[in-house]
Amino acid sequence: MTVRSHLADDVVEEVGVWLAGEFAGRLPAGEIDRVVKATRLDLESSIAPEELGEMLHRLGRARLQRILELSPVAKMRIPQAR
């Protein structure tokens, strides 16, 4: 069983806020949060704890970019003035 520290939770929250700001308007907040949490689980016990922030940001960002590349581009239409 992995023991989670408050420091790790703070890092995950910080990375989540950073990526939410970067991908806001392009992906729903819930999807960003889901990717960050899943990425943290994938990284736990695989890397040194002090590397969590950087690796979480890099891998989370890459995964979010991949989601954007695979999803159809949303086309927004601005209604014409009458």
Backbone hydrogen bonds in HBPLUS format (Angstrom, degrees):
<---DONOR---> <-ACCEPTOR-->    atom                        ^
c    i                          cat <-CA-CA->   ^        H-A-AA   ^      H-
h    n   atom  resd res      DA  || num        DHA   H-A  angle D-A-AA Bond
n    s   type  num  typ     dist DA aas  dist angle  dist       angle   num
A0009-ASP N   A0005-SER O   3.07 MM   4  6.40 157.3  2.12 146.0 152.4     1
A0010-ASP N   A0006-HIS O   2.90 MM   4  6.15 150.7  1.99 145.6 153.4     2
A0011-VAL N   A0007-LEU O   2.97 MM   4  6.28 153.4  2.04 148.3 155.5     3
A0012-VAL N   A0008-ALA O   2.93 MM   4  6.19 161.3  1.97 153.1 157.6     4
A0013-GLU N   A0009-ASP O   2.97 MM   4  6.17 158.1  2.01 146.0 152.1     5
A0014-GLU N   A0010-ASP O   2.91 MM   4  6.11 159.1  1.95 147.7 153.5     6
A0015-VAL N   A0011-VAL O   2.91 MM   4  6.15 164.2  1.94 154.7 158.5     7
A0016-GLY N   A0012-VAL O   2.88 MM   4  6.02 155.6  1.94 145.7 153.2     8
A0017-VAL N   A0013-GLU O   2.95 MM   4  6.21 154.9  2.01 150.0 155.8     9
A0018-TRP N   A0014-GLU O   3.00 MM   4  6.22 161.3  2.03 148.2 153.6    10
A0019-LEU N   A0015-VAL O   2.89 MM   4  6.09 169.3  1.90 157.0 158.9    11
A0020-ALA N   A0016-GLY O   2.88 MM   4  5.90 149.5  1.97 141.1 150.4    12
A0021-GLY N   A0017-VAL O   3.00 MM   4  6.19 153.4  2.07 146.3 152.4    13
A0022-GLU N   A0018-TRP O   3.07 MM   4  6.37 149.6  2.16 141.8 150.6    14
A0023-PHE N   A0019-LEU O   2.88 MM   4  5.99 155.0  1.94 151.1 156.5    15
A0024-ALA N   A0020-ALA O   2.87 MM   4  5.47 112.5  2.33 138.3 149.3    16
A0026-ARG N   A0023-PHE O   3.01 MM   3  5.46 157.7  2.06 131.4 136.2    17
A0027-LEU N   A0023-PHE O   3.12 MM   4  5.96 143.1  2.27 168.7 170.6    18
A0031-GLU N   A0028-PRO O   3.07 MM   3  5.36 125.3  2.38 104.0 117.3    19
A0032-ILE N   A0028-PRO O   3.17 MM   4  6.55 157.0  2.23 153.2 159.7    20
A0033-ASP N   A0029-ALA O   2.96 MM   4  6.18 163.9  1.99 153.0 157.2    21
A0034-ARG N   A0030-GLY O   2.95 MM   4  6.07 155.9  2.01 142.0 148.7    22
A0035-VAL N   A0031-GLU O   3.00 MM   4  6.20 159.2  2.04 147.9 152.7    23
A0036-VAL N   A0032-ILE O   3.00 MM   4  6.25 161.4  2.04 152.0 157.0    24
A0037-LYS N   A0033-ASP O   3.00 MM   4  6.19 166.3  2.02 152.8 156.3    25
A0038-ALA N   A0034-ARG O   2.94 MM   4  6.08 162.0  1.98 148.5 154.0    26
A0039-THR N   A0035-VAL O   2.88 MM   4  5.93 154.0  1.95 145.4 153.0    27
A0040-ARG N   A0036-VAL O   2.96 MM   4  6.20 152.6  2.04 145.4 152.7    28
A0041-LEU N   A0037-LYS O   3.13 MM   4  6.42 162.8  2.16 148.3 152.1    29
A0042-ASP N   A0038-ALA O   3.02 MM   4  6.29 151.1  2.10 143.8 151.9    30
A0043-LEU N   A0039-THR O   2.99 MM   4  6.22 143.8  2.12 146.5 155.9    31
A0043-LEU N   A0040-ARG O   3.09 MM   3  5.15 123.9  2.41  96.7 111.1    32
A0044-GLU N   A0040-ARG O   2.95 MM   4  6.11 146.3  2.06 156.5 165.1    33
A0046-SER N   A0043-LEU O   2.90 MM   3  5.25 155.8  1.95 135.5 136.7    34
A0051-GLU N   A0048-ALA O   2.87 MM   3  5.48 158.8  1.91 122.8 130.0    35
A0052-LEU N   A0049-PRO O   3.22 MM   3  5.40 167.5  2.23 110.0 113.6    36
A0055-MET N   A0051-GLU O   3.04 MM   4  6.10 173.4  2.04 168.2 169.7    37
A0056-LEU N   A0052-LEU O   2.79 MM   4  5.67 158.3  1.83 152.1 158.6    38
A0057-HIS N   A0053-GLY O   3.04 MM   4  6.14 159.0  2.09 144.7 150.4    39
A0058-ARG N   A0054-GLU O   2.95 MM   4  6.16 168.9  1.97 152.3 155.4    40
A0059-LEU N   A0055-MET O   2.90 MM   4  5.92 171.3  1.91 151.0 153.9    41
A0060-GLY N   A0056-LEU O   2.84 MM   4  5.58 152.8  1.91 138.0 147.3    42
A0061-ARG N   A0057-HIS O   2.91 MM   4  5.83 159.5  1.95 142.7 148.9    43
A0062-ALA N   A0058-ARG O   3.04 MM   4  6.20 157.9  2.09 142.8 149.1    44
A0063-ARG N   A0059-LEU O   2.95 MM   4  6.16 157.6  2.00 148.9 154.8    45
A0064-LEU N   A0060-GLY O   2.96 MM   4  6.20 158.4  2.01 150.1 155.9    46
A0065-GLN N   A0061-ARG O   2.93 MM   4  6.12 157.3  1.98 149.9 156.1    47
A0066-ARG N   A0062-ALA O   2.99 MM   4  6.19 150.8  2.08 143.0 151.0    48
A0067-ILE N   A0063-ARG O   3.01 MM   4  6.31 151.9  2.09 145.8 153.1    49
A0068-LEU N   A0064-LEU O   3.07 MM   4  6.37 156.8  2.12 146.5 152.2    50
A0069-GLU N   A0065-GLN O   2.93 MM   4  6.23 152.7  2.01 146.9 154.6    51
A0070-LEU N   A0066-ARG O   2.99 MM   4  6.19 146.7  2.10 147.3 155.6    52
A0071-SER N   A0067-ILE O   3.01 MM   4  6.10 132.2  2.25 144.0 155.9    53
